[in-house]
Amino acid sequence: MELCLFPDSSYLTDGSLEALVDWVPGLENFRFKHIASFIQTTNPNDYMLHFVKGEIEAISKASAIILYTFDALERDLLDTLSPLFPPIYAIGPLQPLVDQISAKTAVSSMDFSLWRADDECMEWLSSKEQNSVIYVNFGSIAVLTPSQIQELALGLAESKKNFLWILRPDLIKGNSGILPPDFAAETKDRGLIMSWCRQEKVLNHPSIGGFLTHCGWNSVLEGITAGVPFLCLPQATDQPANCRSICSEWGIGLEISKNFKKEEVGGAVRELLDGENGREMKKRAMDWKKQAAEATASPHGSSFVSLDRLVKEVLLK
């Protein structure tokens, strides 16, 4: 059986990726370019392609499917999937559920990050005005090219806005990714660069006005839970699809193009923090924050109930 969506590499550059996938309920304005990057391969023997195929085939044998989302956020998709698969339990976002457990338990102190955190940034954030800081973080795994780092840095400098940039030691591909020579001097009063932070705490700080992200799903849900709008710079895997949902479906973000230059970054930062579109996105983001809180509230929130059902119907059965 031919597994590949595209027979050869020409399909990846001839506009085919812009074609609509209009036969899947719940995926409005979904295009081939939004499909996970490892499914876009033209190699029928690709390892990840076969791995995903095996996972899909195994779903029918599962006792339950756990999805890290909440009903209000993706109701159409959940309604579409539910009749087709074993029982589905939507139990996101997790952190508010964890927060409801007694602080005396081991679970309450769990850290979901793959990196050690540095909390020095919290004092710096407290010195800034409300909604005045753009938070930049590309997660635990994503990497950027040296030229992307350069343009991103120049864009942040050009924006003239406050920023907190989490710059992991391994974020840059290769060894030539150095920040522009005048970057530190140009941004010393309004920028802070650190190797890591406690993202949930940062996103919930009142000075944070936006989140420039790779659109990894954990980051997306943490941003939604905090009521923060997004600047989206997806790289691979599920990130383009997450970006589509943020920008087109939920209306809480702006997408930065893949081949971005500093002017686009600077303009997007200003628009998100100061523009009319940014203000509307902030309002919608706060509404999603409210719905996320309702979903995880005890005892009747959809995710709270779903987690309780999962334990009783599957784990203790």
N, C-alpha and C positions, 0 to 999 in steps of 0.2 A: 504493500500500500504506500502511495506517495504521501509523505507527511508534510512536506514544505508548502507554505502558502505561496511562495514565489519560486518559479522554476529556475531563474538565474538572477545574477546581481543587478541586471539592468532594471529590474522591477523596483529596486530600492532607490533609484535616482530618476525614473521617468515620470514621476507623479503618481504612481500607483498607490503609494502610501497615503495619499490624500483622499482616496476613495472611501466612501461611507460604508460602515458595517451596519446596515439598517435592518437586519433580520433578527437581532437579539433584543427582546423586550427589556426596557429599563436602561438601555444604553443610547440615549439620544445624542446626536452629533458625535458619535464615536467613529473614529477613522482607523485605518490599518496602522498608521503611525503610532497609535496609542497602544497597540498590542505589545505585550512584553517583548523586550529586545531579543531574547533568546528564542522566541518563536518566529522572528523575522529572518532567521537564517535561511540560506539557499542550499545548505549542506544537509541532505537527508540523513546523514550519519552523525549529526551533531549530538554530543552527549546530553546537553541540557534539554534539547528537543525530545529525546527519548525518555529522559527523566520525567519531564512534565507529562508526557503521554502515559507513562506508567502510573503516575500519581492520579491522573484523571480516571484511568481504568480501575484503580483501587478504591475510588470513592464509593462505588456501589456496595462494597463489602464492609464499609465502616459502620460502627454502631451509632456514631454521631459525627457531626461536622461543627467545629467551633470556629466562628468568624469574629475577628477583632474589629467590630464596628457596633453601631447601635441602630435600632429600628428606624428612627426618624431620619437618620442620615442617608440610608440606602434602602428605603422601604420597597421601592419598585424592584430592585434586584433581588432582595430577600423574598418577595412575593413570587418572583419568577422562578427562583431556584428551589424553593421549599417543596413543590409537588414533584420535583424531578430527582431529589436526592434523599438520603437518610435524614433524620431529624437535624435541623440546623439551630444552633444556639449562638446568638449574637451577644457577646459579653464585653463590649468595649464602651468607653475607654476604661482601662484597668485601674489607673491610679486613683480616681475617685472612689472606686470600690475598695481598694486597699486602704484608703484613708479612713474608711468607716470602721475598720477593724481596730481594736484597742491598741493604743501605742505601746502597751506592755508586751505585745506578742512579737514574735520574730518576724512575722510577715510585714509588719508596719515599717520595719527598717530596711526592707529590700531595696536594692538599687538595680534598676534595669539597664543601666549604661554599661557599655563594654570598655569604658575608659575611666580612669580616676578623675574626679572632679576637683575644681579649684573654685572656692567660694569668694575669692577676693573681689570678683567683679560686682558683687551685690552692693558693696559700699559705693563703688563708682556709679552704678545705676541710680542709687539713691540721691546722687548729686545732680541728676538730670531731670528736666521737666517731664510731666506726664505725656505719654505717647510721642516722645521726641527721639527715640532711639530705634534704629533698625538693627535687628539681631541677625547675624550671618552665621550659619552652621550647615555643613554638608554631611552631618551624620558620622557614624563610626567607620564606614567602609568606603564611601564614594571618594573618587580621586579626580582632580582637575589637571589640565595641561599647564605648563608654565605660562603660555600666552593667555589662557583663561584667568589665571591668578593675576597677571599683570593688568589686564583690562578690568577685572573686578576691582582691584585696588585703586586704579585710576578713576573708575566710576564712583567709588565711595568717596574719594577725595573731591571729585568734581561736584558731588551732590551737596556739599557743605552741611551735611546733616551728621548728627551723632550716630555712632555705630559701635556695636560690640561684635567682634569677629573672632570666631573660634577657628583657629588655624592649626589643625593637627600636624604633627611632625611628618606624617606620611601622606598628607593630602595631595602633594604635588607629584606628578609622574616625572621621573628623572630627577636630576640634581641641579637643573638650571633655573628652577622657579624661585627667583629672588624678587622681593617687593621693589617697586621703583625707588630710585635713590632718595628722592625728596618726600617720599610718602610719609615717613614718621614725623618729619618736621611740619608738613602741611596739615597733618591731622592730629597733632599731639594734644590739643585741647578738647577734641570731640571724638576721638577714637580710642578704643582699647582692644588689643589683640591678646588672646589667651589660648592655651593649648586645649583646654576643655572646661566645662562648667556643668552645673546641675541644671539641665535644660528646663525641666518643669518649673523650678524656682525662678529662673530667668524669664520665661515666657509669662509668668504670672506677676512679674514686677510691673507696677503702674507706669514706669518710664518707657516700656517697650511698646512701640507703635506699629511694628511690622516684623515679619520673619522672612528673610531671604534664605530659601531652602532648596535642597535637591528633590524634595517631595517624597522622601521615604515615608512609608505609611505610619510608623511610630511618630515621626515628627509632625505629620499632618494631624493625627488625632490629638497630640499634645497641644498643637497650636489652636485647634478648634476648641479644646477644653478650656484654654486660657482666653478665648475670645480675641485672638490676634489675626489680622489679615496677612496674606502671603505675597511674596514675590517668588515666582516659581522658576527654577532653573533645573529641570529634570535631566538626568544623565542616561539612565538605562533601566532595565528590568521593568517593574510596575510603575516607575516614576512618571512617565508620560501620561499614563492613564489617570494617575492621581492628580496630576496637573490639570487635565481636562475637567475632572470633577470640581476641583477648587475654583477654576476660572469660569467654566461654562455652565456648570450645574448649580453650584452653591453660591456663586457670585461673590467670593471672598478673596480673590487674588488676581494678580497680573502675571502673565507669562513673559519671561525674558527669552529672546530667540537663542538658538543653539550657537550661532556664530556671532555672539554679541560683541559690541564695542563699548568703550567707557561711556559714551554719550547716552546709550540706551540704559545702562545701569543707573547713571546719575539721574536721568529723567524719571525712571521708574521709582527710585527711592523718594524723590521729591513728590511725585504724584501720590504715592501711597501715604506719605506722612502729612502732606499739606493740601493735596488736590481734592476736588469735589468727588471724584471717583473713589479716592481713598477713604473719604468720610463715609460714603455710602457702604463701602466694603466693611468698614469698622462696625457700622450699625448691624449689618447682616452677621458679621462674625460674633458680635455680642448675643445675637439671637440664637446662633448655633451653640454658643457657650451655655445658654440657658437650657436648651434642649438636651445637651450632653449631661448637664447636672440633673435634669429631670429623669433621664434614662438610667442613671446610676443611683438614684435616691432610694433609700429603704422606706417602706417595704414594697412599693408598687411600681418602681421604675422598671422599664422594659428589660434593661440589661441586668438589673438586680434580680428580677424574677427569672430571667433566662439562666443566670448563673446558679440560682437555687435549684431550678429544674434540672440542670445538667448534673449537679451533685446527686440529687435524689433519683433521677431516672436513668443515669448512666454509670456514674462512679460508684454508687452504693447499691446498685442493682444486683 
